[in-house]
Amino acid sequence: MIRLRQFVIFILFLYNVLSTENTFGQEVRNTPDTVTVYTYKLKGKTATGQLTRKIKEPFLAISRDLIENYPLSSKVILYDCSWEGTYKIMDVMGGRHIKSVDIYYTGKKKTTKKKCLCTLAFE
């Protein structure tokens, strides 16, 4: 009886894993979002709980309205702008920002805002 229960649970788990459309359990977006790109250089903890100085890969903060489409710890691709590249989402911006990302940048602070196209990166 116990083995049958384990077998059924395993089959249900396997079906659930194989039936998802992507690694994040959400539908794949075909159209990119146009976002405003800012830069920031703050020391402290991100929304994921990691310290900014200890994160080695390029990362960014994302506005709260985009969290549904781009969850924390996922990767995004920015293109068609001067900040092209793949970034990991590690932080959340303040509530006043709409359709924008904030790239953690250790160089001289750049105050100009740029428009970029943003898509979710699947690896």
N, C-alpha and C positions, 0 to 999 in steps of 0.2 A: 504494500500500500504506500509506504514512504517512497520507494523507488519510482512508482508510478507518478506520485505527486511531483517529485524532483524532475522527472522526465517532462511532464506537462509544463512546469514552470520554465524549463530550459527551452522548450519549443516555443512558448509564448515570448520569451525574451529574444530568441533568435528571429522570430517573425517581426517583432518590433524593431530590431536593429536593421534588418534588411528592407523594411518597408519605408524607412525615413528617406526623404529626398536629399538631404545633405547632413553634414556633421553637426549643424546647429538646430536641427529639427524645425526649420522654417522653410518657406518656399523660396526658390531661387529667384533673385531679382535680375531682370534682363536690362533694365534701364538704370544708368548711374544717377546719383544725386549730385547736384551742383551745390558745393559748400563754400563758405568763406573760411579762409585759412588764416589763423593768427599764430604767433609764437609765444611761448612762455618759458620762464627760467626760475622756477621756485624750488626750494629745497623742502622736503617733507615727504609725507606719505601720499600715495595715490589712492583712488577709490578701491583698488584691489588689495591695498594694505602693504604694498612694497614701497621701499624708500626710493626716491627718484635717483639718487646718486649711485645706487646699486644695480639699476636696470641697464644692461649693456646694449640691448637692441633698440632701434629707433621706435619711439612710442608717442602717443598723442592722447589728448582729452577730447571727448566728443560731447556735443550739446545734448540736452536731455530729450529733445524731440526725436533724435536719431537713434536712441538706445534700443528701441524696439527692432529696428532693422539691422543695427550693428551692435551686438552685445559685447559686454566687457570681455577682455582676453581674446577676442577675435582679431583677425588681421584685415586691414583695408588697403586698397591700392589707390593712391592719389595720382592723377595724371592730367595732362593738358595744362600744366602750370609750372612754376619754378621749383615747387616742392615735390616733384615726382618721386615716387618710391612706395615701398611697402612698410606700413607702420602697424604696431600692435596697439589696440585700444586698452589703456591702463587707467584712465581717469575720466571724470565727468566734469563738464563745465558748469558754471553758474546758471541759474534759471533764466536770466535775461537773454542768453544767447539762443538764436534760432538758426538751424541749418548751418552750423559752423563746427570747425575742429580747431584745436589748439595744440600745435606741435611743440614738444619739449625740445628746446634748442639750447645748447651750452655756449654758443658763440655770442656775439654782440646782439642785443635785442633788436629785432626788426619790427617796427610798429606799423608798417604798411600792411593792409589786408589784401589778400589775393583771392580770386575765385578759382576753384579746382573742381574736377570731376572725381567722384569717389565711388568705388565699388567694393564689395566684400570679396576678400581673397580666400579661395578654397585651396587647401593643401592636402 
